[in-house]
Amino acid sequence: MKRRDFFKNGILTTIGLGALTSFPTLASSPKPKLGQAKNIIFLVSDGMSSGTLNMADILLKNKEGRSSNWIDLYEKNMVKRALMDTASANSFITDSAAAGSAWGGGMRVKNGALNVGPNGERPIPILQKFKSMGKSVGCVTTVQITHATPASFCVNNGSRNAMPEIAEEYLKLRFDVMMGGGAEFFSAEGRQDKRDLFDAYKQTGFEVARNKREMMQADGSKPIMAVFTDDGLPYAVDRENNEKLKNEIPSLAEMTKKAIEVMSKNQKGFVMQVEGGKVDWAAHGNDAAALLYDQVDFDNAVAVAMDFATKDKETLVVITTDHGNSNPGLFYSNQANKNFERLFDTKASNQWILNQITPEYTSAQVIDLIVSHQKITLKTEEAETILKSYQRSADGMYNPRNLPFMPLASMQAPHTSIQWAGSNHSADHVELAMFGPGSENLVGFVKNYELHNFMLQACGADKSLFV
């Protein structure tokens, strides 16, 4: 059989698509119930390879003298733990839209699609189901609120790129709390049709927040649409080293805390997705400082969720990722510890650094800029290589200015001892942890689409809502 034919015909069986119409074994296994979840907080560190989780923990243990909140849950044996298969309907290696749709729609879809199956199926997205049960629902993210992962819990669309349409769909859905970036899909200036969606949201009874102060003032008496920036939010390392950004842009933990505060007022409970979306973006760019501090930013949101859940005792907390990305790791040398410790004092992401540089910079200015913000000294010829990249045309979804992320990352590796396997998603099985009612039913290995019915079952949903 030709490799192409195997991929076309054999992969559906290999990754379990044929089982999609049957009741997933994860949710159907008879287990003793320890209680029913009133609420679900589903936390996703998008694109988190195991090395990302590992290095963030090393950073915190040696910089702050504490474990990461995620690893601390393992150390204290507070959660059930599993591995999860992340394949999509047409590839061993998923994108975020297909991975999120497996959770959101309960079936595997092709990469790029949002809850639209290989044969045109349009399963009802999970937050619509929970909304029909009377629960408050919502998403918070560090990327565009219309981006693949939050959208995968909310809408059906053949393309993850249809973000202007998704912004309109959210208006109709009237979910309770939606927070993130992506103002260009809501503003008249950013939209091709020149429709002012922010005004449309206000006119139809939404509380629209455009900065941290407005978010904090929202009392939940109206649905909240909070959009803080064009594109994604700033990387955490850049936000925390810029007072203006800190005052205007909330952290993921602050968004999570506010969303819980608002939605927990509903006596029927709430379901929310929390996404550290820029972990994935940093991995695509091989940007070590951005990656690790955004993972810490996500980890702080885990602490907020766990603090609520341990007190509430009716909340299922799910902590996971949709796929690995670039498989970074800390590699041995006799200077590895010292090299890695440079990241303790890093003040800027590679993205911020590279966006400051212009074609008019000299190599000396490039070297000084990186030393002052990252304590890494490049060679003159390395700085010259960086500058040559600014003469090329722009292209790319995650790198519209064609910034030299990969060359800079390779130059930094000897100084940080962090190396990367690539710059894209991987087929790795990923971490999955659960706490609270329903977590007792988690088995040691699951397929991503099985979590859909698992969550519905944990909340006691009618079986008519199951896939």
C-alpha positions as CSV (number, residue, x, y, z in Angstrom):
1,M,0.0,0.0,0.0
2,K,1.4,3.4,-0.9
3,R,2.1,5.7,2.0
4,R,-0.4,8.3,0.7
5,D,-3.1,5.6,0.5
6,F,-2.3,4.4,4.0
7,F,-2.6,8.0,5.3
8,K,-5.9,8.6,3.4
9,N,-7.6,5.3,4.2
10,G,-5.8,3.8,7.2
11,I,-5.4,6.7,9.6
12,L,-9.1,6.9,10.4
13,T,-8.9,3.4,11.9
14,T,-5.6,4.1,13.5
15,I,-6.7,7.1,15.4
16,G,-10.1,5.8,16.4
17,L,-12.4,7.9,14.2
18,G,-14.5,4.8,13.6
19,A,-15.6,4.8,17.2
20,L,-17.1,8.3,17.1
21,T,-20.7,7.2,16.7
22,S,-20.4,4.8,19.7
23,F,-20.6,5.8,23.3
24,P,-17.0,6.7,24.5
25,T,-15.6,4.1,26.8
26,L,-14.2,6.7,29.1
27,A,-17.6,8.1,30.1
28,S,-19.5,4.7,29.9
29,S,-17.3,2.7,32.3
30,P,-19.4,1.9,35.4
31,K,-17.7,3.6,38.3
32,P,-18.9,4.5,41.8
33,K,-20.0,8.1,42.0
34,L,-18.4,10.4,44.6
35,G,-20.8,13.2,43.8
36,Q,-21.9,15.3,40.9
37,A,-20.1,18.4,39.6
38,K,-22.1,21.6,39.6
39,N,-19.3,23.5,37.9
40,I,-16.4,22.7,35.5
41,I,-13.2,24.8,35.0
42,F,-11.4,23.4,31.9
43,L,-7.8,24.8,31.8
44,V,-5.8,24.5,28.6
45,S,-2.1,25.4,28.3
46,D,-2.2,25.5,24.5
47,G,0.8,23.8,22.8
48,M,2.4,22.8,26.1
49,S,5.0,20.1,25.5
50,S,6.1,18.1,28.6
51,G,9.4,20.0,28.5
52,T,7.5,23.3,28.9
53,L,5.8,22.0,32.1
54,N,9.1,20.7,33.4
55,M,11.1,23.8,32.7
56,A,8.5,26.2,34.2
57,D,8.7,24.1,37.4
58,I,12.5,24.2,37.5
59,L,12.3,28.0,37.0
60,L,9.9,28.5,39.9
61,K,11.7,26.1,42.2
62,N,15.0,27.8,41.8
63,K,13.8,31.4,41.3
64,E,11.0,31.5,43.9
65,G,11.6,28.4,46.0
66,R,8.3,26.7,45.2
67,S,6.9,24.1,42.8
68,S,4.6,25.1,40.0
69,N,1.0,24.7,41.0
70,W,0.5,22.0,38.5
71,I,3.5,19.9,39.6
72,D,2.5,20.6,43.3
73,L,-0.8,18.9,42.6
74,Y,1.2,15.8,41.5
75,E,3.6,16.0,44.4
76,K,0.6,16.1,46.9
77,N,-1.3,13.4,45.0
78,M,-4.3,15.8,44.8
79,V,-5.4,15.0,41.2
80,K,-6.1,12.0,39.0
81,R,-3.6,11.9,36.2
82,A,-3.7,10.4,32.6
83,L,-2.1,10.6,29.2
84,M,-4.3,11.8,26.3
85,D,-4.1,11.0,22.6
86,T,-4.5,14.3,20.6
87,A,-4.9,13.1,17.0
88,S,-7.4,14.8,14.6
89,A,-9.6,13.1,12.0
90,N,-7.0,13.5,9.2
91,S,-3.7,13.6,11.0
92,F,-1.7,12.1,13.8
93,I,-0.8,15.7,14.6
94,T,-3.7,18.0,15.4
95,D,-4.1,21.7,15.2
96,S,-5.9,23.7,18.0
97,A,-9.2,23.8,16.1
98,A,-9.5,20.0,15.7
99,A,-8.2,19.4,19.2
100,G,-10.6,21.8,20.8
101,S,-13.5,20.4,18.7
102,A,-12.8,16.9,20.0
103,W,-13.5,18.3,23.5
104,G,-16.2,20.7,22.4
105,G,-18.1,18.5,19.9
106,G,-17.3,15.0,21.1
107,M,-15.9,13.9,17.7
108,R,-12.7,14.2,15.8
109,V,-12.7,16.7,12.9
110,K,-10.2,17.6,10.3
111,N,-7.5,20.2,11.1
112,G,-8.8,23.7,10.7
113,A,-12.5,22.9,11.3
114,L,-14.5,24.0,14.3
115,N,-17.1,21.3,15.2
116,V,-17.8,20.4,11.6
117,G,-17.1,16.7,11.1
118,P,-15.4,14.9,8.2
119,N,-18.9,14.2,6.7
120,G,-20.4,17.5,7.4
121,E,-21.6,16.6,10.9
122,R,-22.4,19.7,13.1
123,P,-22.4,18.5,16.7
124,I,-23.8,21.0,19.3
125,P,-20.8,22.6,21.0
126,I,-20.5,21.8,24.6
127,L,-21.0,25.3,26.0
128,Q,-24.3,25.6,24.2
129,K,-25.3,22.3,25.8
130,F,-24.4,23.5,29.3
131,K,-26.1,26.8,28.6
132,S,-29.3,24.9,27.8
133,M,-29.0,23.3,31.2
134,G,-29.3,26.7,32.8
135,K,-25.6,27.0,33.7
136,S,-23.5,30.1,33.1
137,V,-20.8,29.6,30.5
138,G,-17.8,31.4,29.1
139,C,-14.2,31.4,28.0
140,V,-11.1,33.4,28.9
141,T,-7.9,33.4,26.9
142,T,-4.6,35.2,26.2
143,V,-5.1,35.1,22.5
144,Q,-8.1,36.3,20.4
145,I,-11.4,35.3,22.0
146,T,-12.4,34.2,18.5
147,H,-9.4,32.0,18.2
148,A,-9.5,28.2,17.7
149,T,-9.5,26.9,21.2
150,P,-12.2,29.1,22.8
151,A,-14.3,29.0,19.6
152,S,-14.1,25.2,19.7
153,F,-16.3,25.1,22.8
154,C,-18.7,27.6,21.3
155,V,-19.5,27.4,17.6
156,N,-19.7,25.4,14.4
157,N,-17.6,26.7,11.5
158,G,-15.8,25.0,8.6
159,S,-12.8,27.3,9.2
160,R,-10.9,28.5,12.3
161,N,-9.9,31.5,10.2
162,A,-13.5,32.8,10.1
163,M,-12.9,35.0,13.2
164,P,-15.0,37.9,12.0
165,E,-18.0,35.5,11.6
166,I,-17.2,34.0,15.0
167,A,-17.3,37.4,16.7
168,E,-20.8,37.8,15.2
169,E,-21.9,34.4,16.3
170,Y,-20.9,35.2,19.9
171,L,-23.3,38.1,19.8
172,K,-26.2,35.7,19.1
173,L,-25.0,33.1,21.6
174,R,-25.0,35.6,24.5
175,F,-22.6,33.6,26.7
176,D,-22.0,35.0,30.1
177,V,-18.3,35.8,30.2
178,M,-15.9,36.0,27.2
179,M,-12.5,37.6,27.7
180,G,-9.4,37.9,25.6
181,G,-7.9,39.7,22.6
182,G,-9.0,40.2,19.0
183,A,-10.4,43.7,18.9
184,E,-9.8,43.8,15.2
185,F,-12.7,41.4,14.8
186,F,-15.1,43.6,16.8
187,S,-14.2,47.2,15.8
188,A,-15.5,49.0,12.8
189,E,-11.9,50.0,12.0
190,G,-10.7,46.4,11.9
191,R,-13.6,44.7,10.2
192,Q,-13.9,44.5,6.4
193,D,-17.7,45.2,6.6
194,K,-17.0,48.2,8.9
195,R,-19.6,47.0,11.4
196,D,-19.1,48.2,14.9
197,L,-19.7,45.0,16.8
198,F,-18.6,46.6,20.1
199,D,-21.6,48.9,19.8
200,A,-23.9,46.0,18.7
201,Y,-22.9,44.2,21.9
202,K,-23.6,47.2,24.0
203,Q,-27.0,47.8,22.3
204,T,-28.1,44.3,22.9
205,G,-27.4,44.3,26.6
206,F,-23.7,43.3,27.0
207,E,-21.2,44.8,29.4
208,V,-18.2,45.6,27.1
209,A,-14.9,46.0,28.8
210,R,-11.8,47.2,27.0
211,N,-9.2,47.3,29.8
212,K,-8.6,45.7,33.2
213,R,-10.4,48.4,35.2
214,E,-13.6,48.0,33.2
215,M,-13.3,44.2,33.6
216,M,-13.0,44.5,37.3
217,Q,-16.0,46.9,37.5
218,A,-18.3,44.5,35.7
219,D,-20.7,43.0,38.2
220,G,-22.2,40.2,36.0
221,S,-25.7,41.7,35.8
222,K,-25.1,41.6,32.1
223,P,-23.2,39.2,29.8
224,I,-19.6,40.4,29.6
225,M,-17.5,40.7,26.4
226,A,-14.1,41.9,27.5
227,V,-11.6,42.5,24.6
228,F,-8.3,44.1,25.7
229,T,-6.1,44.2,22.6
230,D,-5.8,43.7,18.9
231,D,-4.4,40.3,18.2
232,G,-3.3,38.3,21.3
233,L,-2.5,39.8,24.7
234,P,1.1,40.7,25.4
235,Y,3.4,37.9,26.6
236,A,3.4,37.8,30.4
237,V,7.1,38.6,30.7
238,D,6.5,41.8,28.7
239,R,3.4,42.7,30.6
240,E,5.0,42.2,34.0
241,N,8.0,44.5,33.0
242,N,5.8,47.3,31.7
243,E,3.7,49.2,34.3
244,K,1.4,50.6,31.6
245,L,0.6,47.1,30.3
246,K,0.2,45.8,33.9
247,N,-2.4,48.5,34.6
248,E,-4.3,48.0,31.4
249,I,-4.1,44.3,30.6
250,P,-5.2,41.6,33.1
251,S,-3.3,38.4,33.6
252,L,-4.9,35.0,32.9
253,A,-5.3,34.5,36.6
254,E,-7.1,37.9,37.0
255,M,-9.4,37.1,34.2
256,T,-10.1,33.6,35.6
257,K,-10.8,35.0,39.1
258,K,-13.2,37.6,37.7
259,A,-15.0,35.1,35.5
260,I,-15.5,32.7,38.5
261,E,-16.7,35.5,40.7
262,V,-19.4,36.4,38.2
263,M,-20.5,33.0,37.0
264,S,-20.5,31.3,40.4
265,K,-23.5,33.5,41.4
266,N,-25.6,31.2,39.2
267,Q,-27.3,28.6,41.5
268,K,-27.3,26.1,38.7
269,G,-23.6,26.3,38.3
270,F,-21.1,27.3,35.5
271,V,-18.8,25.8,33.0
272,M,-15.8,27.8,31.7
273,Q,-12.7,27.2,29.5
274,V,-9.4,28.9,30.5
275,E,-6.7,29.0,27.8
276,G,-3.1,30.0,28.0
277,G,-3.1,30.5,24.3
278,K,0.3,32.3,23.9
279,V,2.2,29.3,25.3
280,D,1.6,27.9,21.8
281,W,2.6,31.1,20.1
282,A,5.9,31.2,22.0
283,A,6.6,27.6,21.2
284,H,6.1,28.3,17.5
285,G,8.6,31.1,17.8
286,N,11.1,29.1,19.9
287,D,10.9,32.1,22.4
288,A,12.1,30.6,25.7
289,A,11.3,33.6,27.9
290,A,7.9,34.1,26.5
291,L,7.1,30.3,26.7
292,L,8.1,29.8,30.3
293,Y,6.6,33.0,31.8
294,D,3.3,32.4,29.9
295,Q,3.3,28.9,31.3
296,V,3.8,30.4,34.8
297,D,0.9,32.8,33.9
298,F,-1.2,29.8,33.1
299,D,0.0,28.1,36.2
300,N,-1.2,31.0,38.3
301,A,-4.7,30.6,36.8
302,V,-4.5,26.9,37.8
303,A,-4.0,28.2,41.4
304,V,-7.1,30.4,41.1
305,A,-9.2,27.5,39.9
306,M,-8.0,25.1,42.5
307,D,-8.5,27.6,45.3
308,F,-12.1,28.0,44.3
309,A,-12.6,24.2,43.7
310,T,-11.1,23.1,47.0
311,K,-13.4,25.4,48.9
312,D,-16.5,24.9,46.7
313,K,-16.3,21.0,46.6
314,E,-18.7,20.9,43.7
315,T,-16.3,21.9,40.9
316,L,-14.5,19.6,38.5
317,V,-11.2,21.1,37.4
318,V,-9.6,19.7,34.2
319,I,-6.0,20.7,33.5
320,T,-4.4,19.8,30.2
321,T,-3.1,20.9,26.8
322,D,-4.4,20.3,23.3
323,H,-1.1,19.2,21.8
324,G,2.6,19.5,22.2
325,N,4.6,22.2,20.3
326,S,8.3,22.3,19.3
327,N,9.3,19.9,22.2
328,P,11.7,22.2,24.0
329,G,14.0,20.9,26.7
330,L,16.8,21.9,29.0
331,F,19.9,20.0,27.9
332,Y,23.1,19.2,29.7
333,S,26.3,21.1,29.7
334,N,28.6,22.0,32.6
335,Q,27.1,25.5,32.5
336,A,23.5,24.4,32.1
337,N,22.3,25.6,35.6
338,K,24.0,29.0,35.2
339,N,22.8,29.4,31.7
340,F,19.1,28.6,32.6
341,E,19.3,31.0,35.5
342,R,19.7,33.9,33.0
343,L,15.9,33.5,32.5
344,F,15.3,34.4,36.1
345,D,16.1,38.0,35.3
346,T,14.8,38.2,31.7
347,K,12.8,41.4,31.1
348,A,11.5,40.8,27.6
349,S,10.4,38.2,25.1
350,N,12.1,37.6,21.8
351,Q,9.0,39.0,20.2
352,W,9.3,42.3,22.0
353,I,13.1,42.5,21.4
354,L,12.7,41.8,17.6
355,N,9.9,44.3,17.3
356,Q,12.1,47.1,18.6
357,I,14.8,46.5,16.0
358,T,14.6,48.4,12.7
359,P,16.7,48.2,9.6
360,E,18.5,51.3,10.8
361,Y,19.9,49.6,13.9
362,T,23.6,48.9,14.0
363,S,24.9,45.5,15.2
364,A,26.2,47.2,18.4
365,Q,22.7,48.5,19.1
366,V,21.2,45.0,18.6
367,I,23.8,43.5,21.0
368,D,23.1,46.2,23.6
369,L,19.4,45.7,23.4
370,I,19.5,42.0,24.0
371,V,22.1,42.3,26.8
372,S,20.0,44.9,28.7
373,H,16.8,42.8,28.5
374,Q,18.0,39.2,28.4
375,K,21.6,39.2,29.7
376,I,22.7,37.4,26.6
377,T,25.6,38.8,24.6
378,L,25.5,38.0,20.9
379,K,28.6,38.0,18.6
380,T,28.9,40.8,16.1
381,E,28.3,38.4,13.2
382,E,25.2,37.1,14.9
383,A,23.8,40.6,15.3
384,E,24.5,41.2,11.6
385,T,22.6,38.0,10.7
386,I,19.6,39.3,12.7
387,L,19.7,42.6,10.9
388,K,19.7,41.0,7.5
389,S,16.3,39.5,8.2
390,Y,14.7,43.0,8.3
391,Q,15.4,43.4,4.6
392,R,13.0,40.6,3.7
393,S,9.3,40.7,2.9
394,A,6.7,39.8,5.6
395,D,4.6,36.7,5.6
396,G,3.0,34.1,8.0
397,M,0.1,33.7,10.3
398,Y,2.1,33.7,13.5
399,N,4.9,35.9,12.2
400,P,3.4,38.6,10.0
401,R,6.6,40.7,10.0
402,N,8.9,37.8,9.2
403,L,10.9,38.4,12.3
404,P,14.0,36.2,12.8
405,F,12.7,34.1,15.6
406,M,14.5,30.9,14.6
407,P,18.0,32.5,14.1
408,L,17.8,34.3,17.4
409,A,16.6,31.1,19.2
410,S,19.5,29.2,17.8
411,M,21.9,31.9,18.9
412,Q,20.4,31.9,22.4
413,A,20.6,28.1,22.9
414,P,24.3,28.1,24.1
415,H,23.4,30.9,26.6
416,T,20.3,29.2,28.0
417,S,20.9,25.5,27.4
418,I,17.3,25.3,26.0
419,Q,17.0,23.5,22.7
420,W,14.0,22.9,20.4
421,A,13.0,19.9,18.3
422,G,11.2,22.2,15.8
423,S,8.7,25.0,15.5
424,N,5.4,23.3,15.1
425,H,2.9,20.9,16.7
426,S,3.9,17.4,17.7
427,A,2.0,14.1,18.0
428,D,2.9,13.6,21.6
429,H,0.5,12.1,24.1
430,V,-0.1,14.9,26.6
431,E,-0.8,15.5,30.3
432,L,-4.3,15.4,31.7
433,A,-5.1,16.0,35.3
434,M,-8.5,16.3,37.1
435,F,-9.7,17.3,40.6
436,G,-13.1,17.2,42.1
437,P,-16.4,15.4,41.5
438,G,-16.2,13.1,38.4
439,S,-12.4,12.9,38.5
440,E,-12.6,9.5,40.1
441,N,-13.8,8.2,36.7
442,L,-10.7,9.2,34.9
443,V,-8.7,6.3,33.5
444,G,-5.0,6.2,32.7
445,F,-5.2,6.8,29.0
446,V,-7.9,8.6,27.0
447,K,-8.7,9.9,23.5
448,N,-9.3,13.6,23.4
449,Y,-12.9,13.3,22.1
450,E,-13.9,11.2,25.1
451,L,-13.7,14.2,27.4
452,H,-16.9,15.7,25.8
453,N,-19.3,13.0,27.3
454,F,-17.1,12.8,30.4
455,M,-17.8,16.4,31.3
456,L,-21.5,16.0,30.5
457,Q,-21.7,12.9,32.7
458,A,-19.8,14.6,35.5
459,C,-22.5,17.3,35.6
460,G,-25.4,14.8,35.4
461,A,-26.5,15.9,32.0
462,D,-29.3,14.1,30.3
463,K,-28.0,11.3,28.0
464,S,-29.8,13.0,25.1
465,L,-27.0,15.5,25.1
466,F,-24.3,12.9,24.8
467,V,-22.6,12.2,21.5
